[in-house]
Amino acid sequence: MRIRARERPRWRTLPAGMRDQSAAEVAARRRLEGRLLALFARWGYAEVATPTLEFYETLLRGAGPGVGDRLLKLVDSGGEVLAMRPEMTVPLARFAATRLLPAGRSPARLAYVAPVFRGQERGSGREREFIQAGVELIGAGGPRADAEVIALAAEALQTAGVAGAVISVGHAGFLRGVMSALPEATAEGVRDLLYRRAFADLDEAALPGPALEVLRALPALRGAGALDQAAGLVTNGGGRAALEALGAILEAAAVHAPAVQIEVDLGLIRDFDYYSGVVFEAHGPRAGLPLLGGGRYDGLLAGFGHPAPATGFALGVERLLEVSAEADDSLAPVIVAHAEGCYSMAVAVAARLREAGISAVVDPVGEVSATEKALCIVVAGSDGLRVRRGGREENATGETVVQAVRTVMAARP
C-alpha cells in the first residue's frame, strides 16, 4: 500500500521565490543600501521613488509584450489590470517623460533602491522578490554619458566590497546589425539562443552564411582585440557603427580609470528589449548570476510621450551581499543588565547610550544568557556600574559609561 506524504500546511511555507530575512541580513542590506545611495549622491544622482504597482499596459508599453509572462499581475476592485514592477527602468522612464523632462529638468540623474518582482519559472532558483539599487541618466547622449554610468557601476562594486569583479561590455546595435537580414521569427529564436549562451545550437537555426559566420565567432569576440576582429567580419553598416560607438565609449570610460576590469563581450544580450546601444553586465568569481546590468535605451522614453536619450544600470543588492569580500564588523546591542532594585538606573544608562548612538537593551541580570559573554554588558548593581566584554572589565558612572563602553568595545576579545 502506498502511503501518501502529508503536505505541510501553507502557513508553514512561503510561495516559490520568496524568503524571509533575519535581523542580521536586514541590517547588512540596509548598510549596503546606505553606502550605495551615498555613492550615487556623490556623483550627483538624487534618490527618487515610484509605486510598486503600475498599470499592466504601462509596463508592456515600456518593456514590450515579451515581458508579460514575467509579470506578477492582479486585478483591482474596479477591474483594472495592474502589475508589480519587474525592474525600475520603465517606471523611471515614465516618471521622467511625464513629469521631469516636460518641466525642463534635463539631464536628470536619478537613483533608487527598491524591491522588484518577477514571475520566475519554477525550479529556476531565482527570487521573485529582490532589491535593486541603481541609477538612470536621462536626457544625456554620447559616449561620455555611457562612460559615466559604467565608471559609476565599477565604483559601486568596490563600495559593495566585491573582489575580482569583471564588467563585460557589448553593444545591442552590433547583433542587431548582424541579424538585420534575418526573418523576424528567425532573429527572435537566435536572440533567445544568444541570451542563453547556447552558441552550439546556432547551426540548427538555418542561418545564411555571413550571419552564421559572425554568430559562430561570438564566443571568441571578447577581450582584447575583439573590436578589431569583429570589424573584419562585419559588412553591415549598422554593425560597423556599433563597433565604432563601443570603441568611443571604452575610450571615455578609461579616462575614469575604474579599478574594476572592463572587457568587451560582443555576444552579450540583456534581458529586456528596450536596449538600443551599449549593454553591460558584471560578474564576480563566486557569482553564478550577474551582479549588475545596464545599458543605453534611447527609444524607451518616446513611448511615454517625450523622446530623450537615456542610460543606466541596476545592481542586485542580495547578490552583492552573497559575494562581498567585506567582513561584517557589526556588533549586537549593548546589554544593560540590572540587579534587583536597580531597574531605573539601567533604564537611565540605556537612554544615555542610545543618545550617543549606541544600541542598548535592558534585561534583568538573570536573563542574560551565558552565550552572550562576547557582547558588551553593562551591569547595573547596588555597587554601581561595571562594563565588561570578554575578560575585560571597567568601572563606570552614569557620566562615564559611554566612554567605558567604547573602550571595551574597541578592545575586541
Buried (B, 14 or more C-beta within 10 A) or exposed (E): EEEEEEEEEEEEEEEEBEEEEEEEEEEBBEBBBEBBBEBBEEBEBEBBEBEBBBEBEBBBBBBBEEBBEBBBEEEEEEEEEBBBBBBBBBBBBBBBBEEBBEEEBBBBBBBBBBEBBBBBEEEEEEBBBBBBBBBBBBBBBBBBBBBBBBBBBBBBBBBBBBBBBBBBBBBBBBBBBBBBEBEEEBBEBBBEBBEEEEBEEBEEBEBEEBBBEBBBBBEEBBEEEBBEBBEEBBEBEBBBBBBEBBBBBBEBBEEBEBEBEBEBBBBBBBBBBBBBBBBBBBBBEEBEEBBBBBBBBBBBBEBBEBBBBBBBBBBBBBBBBBBBEBEEEEBEBBBBBBBEEBBEBBBBBBEBBEEEEBEBEBBEBEEBEEEEEEBBBBBBBEEEBBBBBEEBBBEBEEEBBBEBBBBBBEEEE
